[in-house]
Amino acid sequence: MNFTLLVTVVLTALLFVVIVVVLANLLAPRSYNKLKEEPYECGIPARGSQWGHYHLGYYLFAILFLMFDVETMFLFPWAVVAGSLGIQGLVAVLFFLFILILGLAYAWRKGALAWH
Amino acid sequence: MFDFSIVTKWFHSLLCGVMPEWTAIGIECLIVLLFIIVLYAILAIVLIYMERKVCAFFQCRIGPNRVGKWGLLQVFADVLKMLTKEIIKMRQSDRLLHDMAPYFVLAASFLTFACIPWNKGLEILDFNVGAFFFIAVSGIGVVGILLAGWASHSKYPIIGAMRSGAQLISYELSIGMTMLTVIMLCGTMQLSEIVQQQADYGWNIVRGHVPAVLAFIIYLIAGNAECNRGPFDLPEAESELTAGYHTEYSGMGFGFFYLAEYLNLFICSAMAATIFLGGWAPLMIPGLDGFNAVMAYIPGFVWFFAKAFFVVFLLMWIRWTFPRLRIDQLLSLEWKYLLPISMFNIILMALVVCLGLTL
């Protein structure tokens, strides 16, 4: 594990952004116009609150994602040793996967995957 | 196959001979930094030019051909234009988050970029949990995109960001599961080790036969969605959302998103090439010794780039062929088709590995 390189890569990204932003600020022209600061809305004056309502479905998928992502995370250590554990390990994980699929089937049945 | 780690080790001992070790490591880090930035910039230029030309040929057009010979300088002109554009500061936006969002997207892109094994012994971040690390850091990009949409304080960006967030997290599951099948086949998460095994025993897509091919197809679809491209470009559907989450970015702020999008395309393809198509491993056909000897002469990074750009071309082909999906179709494609199929695929691969049915 080489954490020096990890830090280097993060710093590279930071440096790249900083250099380009500074360069862009030096090169870019400036002119003040009150209308430029308005949020874009097809050229008409913006109406109402910009942070409006959006579909609840996005949250449902986010919650489902959380469930499945955490559970696939548990599969990674097994995947590395899957070959050496053999059939016994496979049966144990099949039970785990069965519960995972049951969860998906439950969400599907309950209509969480439908877009209302 | 030439082992590049000989060169890096020789360089390290050379530097350590004339200066203390910490300065040597400092200089090496500086070289790595320059290497990443230069390669990143070159790949961005190549990819943007390629995308425009490929798109043009698919649509029976010529594409950029005014700036320089065959329009080769078009990308440089674009970058120059973007740099000299006025940076518009929104009055109601959350300035700090608005400026930080491109950094998150680029940081995710750089970190995943650094995971790729370019050649034997030529990889920057080579953790023993490499594949896991790759999935983890690619998740940072979602944060950047959601921040960009939220901080813009405008209607189109927030709709684009919500769509993009839902899409990216959904398809991340399939990416994780297809990688899981490959990890199962190789028995390691270290990316350089995965490629080394493919050089020894044949490419994963051949070695894992049915489940590996299935995983490769699922990876291509999910990877295409992860890059916000092709039939899955809902977050920035021009006709309905102007430009999605980066509507309110001007000049280089937009440039960063643009850059990260193209590099993510390359990273996604490079990862497909690494885990399925053998990375830097040359094409070897058992029995044809003369052919294999010739193939082994071609340097590893040439093989790597050839495979990566082949997948890039495939993804561009998909992008310019299929019509855009609706958001509900997009999510049901992932949750009702790809996710169950990839779970089934994991079981199939586990059976293949446990029963020793690999080729």
Interface residues (C-beta under 8 A of the other chain):
Chain A: M1 N2 T4 L5 L6 T8 V9 V10 L11 T12 A13 L14 L15 F16 V17 V20 V21 L23 A24 N25 L27 A28 P29 R30 S31 K36 E37 E38 P39 Y40 E41 A46 Q50 W51 G52 Y54 H55 G57 Y58 F61 A62 L64 F65 F68 D69 T72 L75 F76 A79 V80 V81 A82 G83 S84 L85 G86 I87 G89 L90 V93 L94 L97 L100 I101 L104 W108 L113 A114 W115
Chain B: I25 C29 V32 L33 I36 I37 Y40 M82 L83 T84 K85 E86 I87 I88 K89 M90 R91 Q92 S93 D99 P102 Y103 L106 A107 S109 F110 L111 A114 I124 L125 D126 F127 N128 F132 W150 S152 H153 S154 K155 Y156 I158 I159 M162 R163 G165 A166 I169 S170 E172 L173 G176 M177 L180 I183 M184 G187 T188 M189 T242 T247 E248 G251 M252 G255 F256 I327 D328 L331 S332 W335 K336 L339 P340 M343 I346 I347 A350 L351 V353 C354
